[in-house]
């Protein structure tokens, strides 16, 4: 699918989203992946040009424009701020048409990090509308969490508070219970390589253990039971959340619990969070996995 986008073939994307339907979690994930993969290509533009009234085409182009805004801003391109405002307008127009699709709101929540400070308050109205459409949308809440990172537009206190409040409202087995764990990972990552020697204590201390146990007991175990009994299917970002939980558990010395996560992960290691705790992410992953299997 990514190769089709890179080669400008949008028909496969049209079929994919027609098949995805109103599985909002999967739709959001697929939009994000294709937008990021195609930001430097024209497949989304060509699809929109061919079918301007197709809502999937419009949503993908909007998300792709968000990815392009990040590229332009990071490259300090002239007119990047104008591009951001144009994309904001596009997202607002699509979101304003109503319907249940959360993608325009997730795109706006992502774009919010690039907006001037006097527009940051819009974040909360967008979040409220997202929750109206898809109450527990993982990606949308993650984008708000990132917005509140101290290295973005918030503070550690705001980041932790939002993660805790969101997780407290989530049902058993929902991946939003991982948000406090992601916040605690960011707290450590923000200090950089100088903090690597203190990594074990970061996770074995009272706060680290609380976030690990919350993610394990309120997300992982109930989610596994629901999967086992066929009551639900894996959420789209399962492997990413598994990597974060395995990382924390292994660093805290919870070998048996970590081993179960590593078995689920298999060969699907993600660069983060392993790159936060060593210069070679894959090697760090393999070392932690081996220790977990030996200690289990």
Secondary structure, DSSP 4 states (H G I P E B T S, - for coil): -HHHHHTT--HHHHHHHHHHTT-HHHHHHHHHHHHHHTTTSSHHHHHHHH-TT-HHHHHHHHHHHHHHHHHHHHTT-TTHHHHHHHHHHHHHHHHTT-SS--HHHHHHHHHGGGS-GGGTTHHHHHHHHHHHHSTT-HHHHHHHHHHTSTTTTS-HHHHHHHHHHHHHTSPTT-GGGGHHHHHHHHHHHTT-GGGGGGHHHHHHSHHHHHHHHHIIIIIIHHHHHHHHTTS----TTHHHHHHHHHHHHHHHT-HHHHHHHHHHHTT---HHHHGGGSS-HHHHHHHHHHHHHHH-
